[in-house]
């Protein structure tokens, strides 16, 4: 119940406390603060003014074949609705085909009839499984439950329409793709409700910059999680790292550019610190996977060795990083970018307009996780 309340609380903050409370039927006395005993009543115990709905892959014949079959190179529409509304939960599970499908299946979400998606990522990466490997974990916004159950709890408002597709970029049919998407239809959304975005990127491998002498003030050769223009705020990232060499991979500093492309406004102290861990996550033989509400490393294997694998996430819902016209979130790959490991990531943010100017998605063959030893 606590996690559910927290997630609803995020939607309330996102849309504006007063605006969403009014839509939900909260008494004016509670909004004004004159009835503290009413104001303390949880949102879920108050009158709601939306219509709860679900779209799923249920068997339209009334049987038990509650799945989509997605042919090679085919696209399956898994959600379509007019607005205004809010997608509150996405659940997928995939039967057969192995974990490689996490890279081969691509999730796209379109807002308000735009021909280009504001969300574009391989299914596994979107749900934090950036190395095409399942791991059970829980966090504020995404989770993987036993067995191979993928969940998203991001609030995704839309004004006119929303559409979600899954494209099979593999060479064989996916015989069992299951989907449940919960959403709400509202009389209206607050003016300050923003559109959800998610952008996939990878560098396989990063280019090791040996000539920088251990110094990097500009972030010129950093790994880029996301880059966008407009007004909005960052809510988090997921990152998969495959080590192409021995040694600690996590000394790269985070550098965030806000409304100024020439210099970072935020400078951090290391990859391990950005993901809210410390001391090499436990070091060569002491690294233990973990997952918490705001940060986690649900996969850590063969740490600090060639072939070492890390899946990491960090959420900024406690303090979303705001921007008004430009935003670029980057991180070094090693000290002053001196390492050449493979990075696979998704950046998640909200923006006042549906932004679709994404870099081209790498071909499916290039998304496959493999060592790149020079």
SVG drawing of the C-alpha trace seen along z (x, -y; Angstrom):
<svg xmlns="http://www.w3.org/2000/svg" viewBox="-16 -29 64 50">
<polyline fill="none" stroke="black" stroke-width="0.4" points="0.0,0.0 2.8,-2.4 4.4,-1.9 1.1,-2.4 0.5,-5.6 3.9,-6.9 3.3,-6.3 -0.1,-8.1 1.7,-10.9 4.1,-11.3 1.2,-11.6 -0.3,-14.2 2.9,-16.2 3.4,-15.9 0.0,-17.2 -0.1,-19.9 -1.4,-19.3 -4.3,-21.7 -5.3,-20.8 -5.3,-17.1 -7.0,-17.3 -9.8,-19.3 -10.2,-16.7 -10.3,-14.0 -13.1,-15.6 -11.1,-16.8 -13.2,-19.2 -12.3,-22.8 -11.9,-23.1 -9.1,-20.5 -7.4,-22.4 -7.5,-25.6 -6.1,-24.0 -9.1,-24.9 -9.9,-21.2 -6.7,-19.5 -8.4,-16.3 -9.8,-16.1 -6.5,-17.1 -4.8,-14.2 -7.1,-11.7 -5.1,-9.7 -6.0,-10.4 -7.1,-6.8 -9.8,-7.2 -11.4,-10.1 -13.9,-10.4 -12.2,-10.0 -13.3,-11.7 -11.8,-9.5 -12.8,-6.4 -10.6,-3.4 -9.9,-1.2 -7.5,1.5 -6.4,2.6 -4.8,6.1 -3.9,9.0 -6.9,11.0 -8.4,13.7 -11.1,12.0 -12.8,15.4 -13.4,15.9 -10.7,18.6 -7.4,18.7 -5.1,17.6 -4.5,14.3 -1.5,13.2 -0.3,11.5 1.7,13.4 4.1,10.9 5.7,12.0 9.2,11.1 9.4,7.5 5.8,6.9 4.4,4.2 1.7,5.0 -0.4,2.1 -0.9,2.9 -2.7,-0.3 -4.7,-3.1 -6.9,-5.7 -8.3,-9.1 -7.8,-11.6 -7.5,-13.3 -6.1,-10.5 -3.2,-9.0 -1.5,-5.7 -0.7,-4.5 0.7,-1.0 2.2,1.2 2.8,4.9 4.4,7.2 5.7,10.7 7.2,12.7 7.1,16.4 9.8,18.4 12.5,17.0 15.0,16.4 16.3,13.1 17.5,11.9 14.0,10.8 14.6,8.1 16.8,6.4 14.9,7.4 11.4,6.1 11.1,2.3 8.6,0.3 7.3,-3.0 4.8,-5.4 3.2,-8.2 1.4,-11.2 -1.4,-13.3 -1.2,-11.8 2.5,-12.6 4.0,-10.4 7.3,-10.0 7.5,-8.4 8.3,-10.2 9.3,-6.8 11.6,-4.5 13.6,-1.7 14.1,2.0 11.6,3.6 14.3,4.9 16.1,1.6 13.0,-0.3 12.3,1.9 15.9,1.7 17.2,5.0 19.8,3.2 22.0,6.3 19.2,8.6 19.3,10.6 16.4,11.1 16.8,10.2 14.1,9.8 14.1,6.3 11.7,3.5 12.0,-0.3 9.7,-3.3 9.0,-3.2 10.0,0.1 10.3,3.7 10.8,7.2 8.7,9.7 9.0,13.5 9.0,14.9 9.9,12.4 7.1,10.0 8.0,6.5 6.2,3.5 6.2,-0.3 4.5,-2.7 5.4,-5.9 2.4,-8.3 2.0,-9.1 -0.6,-11.9 -2.0,-12.5 -4.3,-15.2 -5.7,-14.1 -4.5,-10.5 -2.0,-7.9 -0.7,-4.9 1.7,-2.1 3.3,0.4 5.8,3.2 7.9,4.1 9.6,7.4 13.0,6.7 14.1,10.3 14.1,13.0 11.5,15.3 7.9,14.9 7.3,14.1 4.6,16.6 3.5,15.3 3.6,11.6 1.3,10.8 0.2,7.2 -1.9,5.4 -2.0,1.6 -4.0,-0.3 -5.2,-3.8 -7.6,-6.5 -9.8,-8.9 -10.2,-12.3 -12.6,-15.2 -9.5,-17.4 -5.8,-17.5 -4.1,-20.4 -2.4,-22.9 1.0,-22.0 0.7,-18.2 3.8,-17.1 4.5,-14.4 6.5,-11.4 9.6,-10.6 12.2,-7.8 15.3,-7.7 17.6,-4.7 21.3,-5.1 24.3,-2.9 28.1,-3.1 29.7,0.3 32.4,-0.4 33.0,-3.8 36.1,-5.4 38.9,-5.5 40.5,-9.0 44.1,-8.4 45.3,-11.8 43.3,-13.8 45.9,-13.4 43.3,-12.5 41.5,-15.9 38.1,-16.6 36.3,-19.9 34.1,-20.2 32.5,-16.8 33.1,-16.7 33.6,-13.0 31.3,-11.9 28.6,-9.2 25.2,-10.9 22.1,-9.5 19.8,-12.0 19.6,-15.3 16.5,-17.4 15.2,-20.9 12.2,-22.6 11.0,-22.8 10.8,-19.8 12.6,-17.7 14.7,-14.6 13.3,-11.7 16.0,-9.1 18.2,-6.7 19.0,-3.0 22.4,-1.9 23.9,1.5 27.7,1.8 29.7,4.6 33.4,4.4 35.8,4.9 38.8,4.8 39.9,5.6 39.7,2.9 37.1,0.7 34.8,-0.9 32.9,-3.3 35.1,-6.4 33.4,-8.5 31.8,-11.7 28.2,-12.7 28.0,-16.1 24.6,-17.6 24.2,-20.6 21.1,-22.7 20.1,-25.6 23.7,-26.1 25.5,-23.8 29.0,-25.1 29.5,-24.0 27.9,-21.6 25.7,-23.0 26.0,-19.9 29.2,-17.9 29.3,-14.7 32.0,-12.6 31.8,-9.2 29.5,-6.7 29.2,-4.7 28.2,-7.8 25.7,-9.0 23.9,-5.7 24.0,-6.2 26.4,-3.4 30.0,-3.8 33.5,-2.2 33.3,-0.4 29.9,1.2 31.9,3.6 35.0,4.1 36.5,7.1 35.0,9.8 32.5,8.0 30.0,6.6 26.4,7.6 23.4,6.8 20.8,4.4 17.6,2.6 15.9,-0.2 13.2,-2.7 15.5,-5.4 18.6,-3.5 19.8,0.0 22.2,2.4 20.1,5.6 22.8,7.2 26.5,7.2 28.5,10.2 32.2,10.8 32.9,7.4 36.0,5.5 37.0,8.2 36.8,8.4 33.2,9.5 31.9,7.9 28.2,6.9 26.3,4.2 22.7,3.1 22.0,-0.2 19.2,-2.6 18.8,-6.0 15.5,-8.0 15.3,-11.7 11.7,-11.9 12.9,-13.3 14.3,-16.3 13.7,-16.2 16.4,-18.1 14.6,-20.9 15.4,-22.7 13.7,-25.5 15.1,-25.3 17.9,-22.7 19.1,-19.6 21.9,-17.1 22.7,-14.4 26.1,-12.8 28.6,-10.8 32.3,-9.9 33.3,-6.4 36.2,-6.0 38.4,-8.8 38.4,-11.5 36.8,-8.9 39.8,-6.6 37.8,-3.3 36.3,-1.6 33.4,0.4 30.0,1.0 27.2,-1.3 23.5,-0.7 21.0,-3.2 17.6,-4.7 16.9,-8.3 13.4,-9.1 12.0,-12.6 8.9,-14.8 8.5,-17.7 5.9,-20.3 5.6,-19.3 5.9,-15.8 9.6,-15.8 10.5,-13.4 13.9,-14.5 15.7,-11.2 18.9,-9.8 18.3,-6.8 17.8,-3.5 20.8,-1.3 20.1,1.8 19.1,4.9 22.3,6.7 24.3,3.8 22.1,3.9 23.2,7.5 25.4,7.5 28.9,8.8 32.4,8.1 34.4,5.6 38.0,6.3 40.4,4.3"/>
</svg>
